[in-house]
Amino acid sequence: MRFLPLLRPGGTALDLAAGSGRHSQLLLSHGLAVTAVDRDPDRQPDVPGLTKIAADLESGAPWPLGGRQFDVVVVTNYLHRPILGDIVGAVAPGGLLLYETFALGNERFGKPSNPDFLLRPDELKAAVAGRLDVIAFEEVELGAPRPAIVQRIAARAQGGGRRS
C-alpha cells in the first residue's frame, strides 16, 4: 500500500506466485493490467485486466515470461533462488520491484523453517545490487496476528520507459 502512489496509472503489473490473488486484485483496483503467475492461477476469479499464467516456477522449466517486463513486480511469501535474476529482470525501466518474504530467524515461529526458503541477511539487497536502486529495505520481526521474520524491499529500475 505504501508504494502504490509511485505506480504509473494504466501500467502493467506482475503478481508472481500469485496464490488466490489478493495482490492482483489490489493492483487491478488501481488501474493496472495484471499478469498473475501461479501453479494454480484459476484460484483467482476471471476479471477484466487480469491475465493468468499457469507455471510451476520450481520445475526447472524456462522462465515463463520470456523477456517481458512490467511497471511493477510484486512477490510475497515466496522464494526460489534460481529465478531471483529473472524476477529482477522483469522490472521495466523506471519500474518497481516490491518483494517481501520470510528470512532466517523465522524458524522460531514455525514454517517456513527450512533455510532453503528463508532469506539470508541482506539477501534481497544483494539480489538487486547493480540492477535496481533501493528505495526502502527492512528486515523485521512481525508480531500479531502471525509472528514472523521477513525482509522487504522496494527498488526501482533506472530509466523511464516501459515495456510489457
N, C-alpha and C positions, 0 to 999 in steps of 0.2 A: 504494500500500500504506500509506503514511504516514497518509493521511486516512480510511482505512476505519473506524477507530473512531468517527469523527464521524457516520457514516451511521446513520440510524434503521433498525433491523431491520424487515423487511416493507415497506420503502418502495419507491419507483419510481425507475428509472434510465433515462437516455437515453445510449446509446452512439452518437455521431454520427460519420459516416464510419467505420463500424464495421469495415470490412475483414473479415478472417477470424474476428473475434470474440474475440480474446484478452481484451479488457476486459469484454466481455459475459459471458464465462464466469466471470471473477473476480467480477463483481458478482452473478451468479446464485448462485455458491457461497457468497456472504454473505447469501443470503436475500432479495435484491431482485428485483422483477419488472422485466425489462429490455425496453426498446424499442430495437432496433438499426436505424439508418437507414444505408443504403449504396446505391450504384449497383447493386451485385450482392449483396444480403443472403443469397442462397442459398449463399454460400461458408461460412456458418455452419450448424451442424447444427440440426435441428429438435429442440428440447428444451422441456420444461415451463417456463413462466415467461418464455419469450422470444417477443416479438412482432417480426417482421421487416417493415420497410417499404422497398420499393424506391423510391429517389428520386435523381435527378441534381440535387444541390444547387446546381450551377452552371448549370443550364439556363435560369434566369430564371423558372421556374415559381414559383407561390406557395409559401411555406414549408409543407412537407408535414405539419406537426404542428398547424396552426391555433393555437389559444391554449392547447394542452396545456402543463402544467408538471410538473416532475419533482423528486424529492428530491435527485437528483444528476444532473448533466450532465457527461459525460466526452468530451473531444475531444483526440485526439493526432495529431500529424504531419499536420495538415490546416489550411488557411487559405483561406477565401473571404470577403474583407472585406464584401461586400454582405449577408451573413447574420449578422455578428457581433451585431447588435442582437437578432435573433431567438434566437440562442443564449443570450444573457444573459437574455432574456425567458422562456426555457423553464425557468429555475430557479424552483422554487416558494418561497413564503415559508419561511424557515428552511432552505432547501436549499443545496446546494453546487455550484459550478462548479469542475471540475478540468480545466485546459486546458494542454497542452504542445505546442509546435510550433517549427519552425525560425525562426531570427532572422538578421538581417543579420550578415554575417561568416561564415555557413555556406558561402558560395560558395568559400571557401578549401579546403573539404573535398570539393567536388563538388556533387551535386544534393541538394536544390533549390538552384539558384543564381540563378534569376530573382527580382528584387526584389518582383515581384507575389506571390510565395509565401514571402516572408521578412518576419517581423515587424520593425517599426522599434523603436528603443529605447523601452521602457516602453509599447508599444502595447497589450498586454493589460491593464495597469493603467488606461489611458485608456478602454478598451472597457467596463470595469465601473464607472468613476467615477460616483458619484452613484446607482448602482443596486445594487451589491453591496459588501460590506465585505471588504477583502483580508485574508486570514488569513496567506498566505505568497506571496511573489513572488521569483523569481530569474531572472537571465539568466546562463547559464553555458556554459562550454566543456566538452563531454564528451570523455573520452578513449576508450580501447579499450572495446568492440570496434569501434565506429564513431564516429570523431570527428565532432562537430557542435557548432554554436552553437544553443542553444534558450532560449526563455522558458517559464517555468512559473508558473501562478497557481492558487491555491486561494482561492476567495472565497465568502462566504455571503450569502444574501439575508436581509434583516431579516424578522422575524415568525416565527411558529412553526406556522402552518397548513400544510396540504398539499393539493395538487390534482394530478390526473393525468388 
